[in-house]
Amino acid sequence: MTDGNEGRLAGLLKQAQTMMVELSGRCAGTQRDWDKAKALLDGARQIDGILALLSGQRAAEAPASIDQRKLPYCCVEHDKLVKVGRSRSGGTYKHRVTREHFDLIVARLVGLAKGGRTFETRRLVDQCDVPAHEPLIVVNLLGEHGLLQGLRRGRWSFPNTEGFADAARGIWNKLPRQ
């Protein structure tokens, strides 16, 4: 493919990716179709890999850091948990989880901890009436703090079921404020 065609293709892919992200937001927001919203975001993420191939980067490579902190990271802004990560354009994006949703997700996790030592993320997402990405953000945050352990993709365990509830609720207060 010539450079002109690669540029055109990259532009079309970026347009498609933007449209998929916007449509995902509508599916999650007004239609409450979480599965379709997640599928659209997954597709947009796959386009990101194709764009990286076209630009000559390996998909796993990330551009130079634009923030002093390692991305992604979590912080609290007002009453929201915020996950800050690298955007496709090289800047940053923010996904927010309200305190109410955070508490709901933690409560569902506490229930899962009482029921056993392992759980599937799909089961957790199904138990929470929130956008599908929010439980995943909370699970990954708790994993980073050692309260959950990833066994394989989509499967987690509780290293300490007895102390989980208090420790998980306390994470909010340990996060940096912005």
Secondary structure as GFF3:
##gff-version 3
##sequence-region A 1 178
A	DSSP	alpha_helix	3	29	.	.	.	ID=ss1
A	DSSP	alpha_helix	34	54	.	.	.	ID=ss2
A	DSSP	beta_strand	73	77	.	.	.	ID=ss3
A	DSSP	beta_strand	80	86	.	.	.	ID=ss4
A	DSSP	beta_strand	92	98	.	.	.	ID=ss5
A	DSSP	alpha_helix	99	115	.	.	.	ID=ss6
A	DSSP	beta_strand	118	120	.	.	.	ID=ss7
A	DSSP	alpha_helix	121	127	.	.	.	ID=ss8
A	DSSP	alpha_helix	133	144	.	.	.	ID=ss9
A	DSSP	beta_strand	149	152	.	.	.	ID=ss10
A	DSSP	beta_strand	155	157	.	.	.	ID=ss11
A	DSSP	alpha_helix	164	174	.	.	.	ID=ss12
###
